[in-house]
């Protein structure tokens, strides 16, 4: 899957978790893309088995799409926590930045961020 595709799946996952019904129009608004562009991408994800379109145009992730989205969200959370710990940005800004950064972060860099966050968490627990 192309890197930009993960952004779609992650956004659908997040919007669903927030309790919303996700249709192409909400997805376009959230991503800042045009509706025709989102519609084309959604149709491709449907063909590839990541998304299903339910009654009323509501989009849902398949098991395959959900697995991709969960993996993506975990990575974004690690990046966001890393940014909070190292850059002093607030959580909202860190999440915003992490969403945009994740597609370009290498496996090696991700492993380093994960290790750093884990070590800082352990030190924080020891201090409590």
C-alpha positions as CSV (number, residue, x, y, z in Angstrom):
1,X,0.0,0.0,0.0
2,X,1.2,3.5,-0.8
3,X,2.1,5.7,2.0
4,X,-0.7,8.2,1.3
5,X,-3.2,5.3,1.5
6,X,-2.4,4.7,5.1
7,X,-3.6,8.3,5.9
8,X,-7.0,7.5,4.6
9,X,-7.3,4.3,6.6
10,X,-6.0,6.0,9.8
11,X,-8.4,8.9,9.3
12,X,-11.4,6.6,8.9
13,X,-10.4,4.7,12.0
14,X,-10.0,7.8,14.1
15,X,-13.3,9.3,12.9
16,X,-15.1,6.1,13.7
17,X,-13.5,5.9,17.2
18,X,-14.8,9.5,17.8
19,X,-18.3,8.1,17.3
20,X,-18.9,9.4,13.8
21,X,-20.3,7.9,10.7
22,X,-17.7,8.3,8.0
23,X,-18.7,9.1,4.5
24,X,-16.5,10.4,1.7
25,X,-17.6,14.0,2.4
26,X,-16.4,13.8,6.1
27,X,-13.2,12.1,4.9
28,X,-12.6,14.9,2.4
29,X,-13.2,17.6,5.0
30,X,-10.9,16.0,7.5
31,X,-8.1,15.4,5.1
32,X,-8.5,18.7,3.2
33,X,-8.8,16.9,-0.1
34,X,-11.5,17.4,-2.8
35,X,-14.5,15.1,-2.8
36,X,-13.7,13.7,-6.3
37,X,-10.2,12.9,-5.2
38,X,-11.4,11.1,-2.1
39,X,-14.1,9.3,-4.0
40,X,-11.5,7.9,-6.4
41,X,-9.2,6.8,-3.6
42,X,-12.1,5.2,-1.6
43,X,-13.2,3.2,-4.7
44,X,-9.6,1.9,-5.0
45,X,-9.6,0.9,-1.3
46,X,-12.9,-0.9,-1.8
47,X,-11.5,-2.8,-4.8
48,X,-8.3,-3.7,-2.8
49,X,-10.4,-5.0,0.1
50,X,-9.6,-2.3,2.8
51,X,-12.9,-0.5,2.9
52,X,-16.6,-1.4,2.4
53,X,-19.3,1.1,1.6
54,X,-22.4,0.5,3.6
55,X,-26.0,1.8,3.2
56,X,-26.1,5.6,2.9
57,X,-22.5,5.8,1.8
58,X,-21.0,5.1,5.2
59,X,-17.5,3.8,5.0
60,X,-16.2,1.0,7.2
61,X,-12.8,-0.7,7.4
62,X,-12.6,-4.4,6.6
63,X,-10.5,-6.7,8.8
64,X,-7.6,-6.0,6.4
65,X,-8.2,-2.3,6.6
66,X,-8.6,-2.3,10.4
67,X,-5.3,-4.1,10.8
68,X,-3.5,-1.5,8.7
69,X,-5.2,1.3,10.5
70,X,-4.3,0.0,14.0
71,X,-0.7,-0.4,13.0
72,X,-0.6,3.1,11.6
73,X,-2.3,4.6,14.8
74,X,0.2,2.8,17.0
75,X,3.1,4.4,15.1
76,X,1.5,7.8,15.1
77,X,1.0,7.6,18.9
78,X,4.7,6.7,19.4
79,X,5.8,9.6,17.2
80,X,3.4,12.0,19.0
81,X,4.7,10.9,22.4
82,X,8.3,11.3,21.2
83,X,7.5,14.8,20.0
84,X,5.9,15.8,23.3
85,X,8.9,14.4,25.2
86,X,11.6,15.9,23.0
87,X,10.2,19.0,21.5
88,X,7.9,20.3,24.2
89,X,4.8,20.6,21.9
90,X,1.4,19.9,23.3
91,X,-0.4,16.7,22.6
92,X,-2.8,18.1,20.0
93,X,0.1,19.6,18.0
94,X,2.1,16.4,18.4
95,X,-0.7,14.2,17.0
96,X,-1.2,16.6,14.1
97,X,2.5,16.5,13.2
98,X,2.7,12.7,13.8
99,X,-0.1,12.0,11.3
100,X,1.9,13.9,8.6
101,X,5.3,12.5,9.6
102,X,4.5,8.8,10.0
103,X,4.4,7.9,6.3
104,X,8.0,9.0,5.8
105,X,9.5,7.5,9.0
106,X,11.8,4.6,8.4
107,X,11.6,1.3,10.4
108,X,14.9,2.1,12.0
109,X,13.9,5.6,13.1
110,X,10.5,4.2,14.4
111,X,12.4,1.6,16.4
112,X,14.6,4.3,17.9
113,X,11.6,6.5,18.8
114,X,9.8,3.5,20.3
115,X,12.9,2.6,22.4
116,X,13.3,6.1,23.6
117,X,9.7,6.5,24.6
118,X,9.8,3.2,26.4
119,X,12.9,4.2,28.3
120,X,11.5,7.5,29.4
121,X,8.2,5.9,30.5
122,X,10.3,3.4,32.6
123,X,12.3,6.3,34.2
124,X,9.1,8.2,35.0
125,X,7.6,5.1,36.7
126,X,10.7,4.7,38.8
127,X,10.5,8.3,40.0
128,X,6.9,7.9,41.1
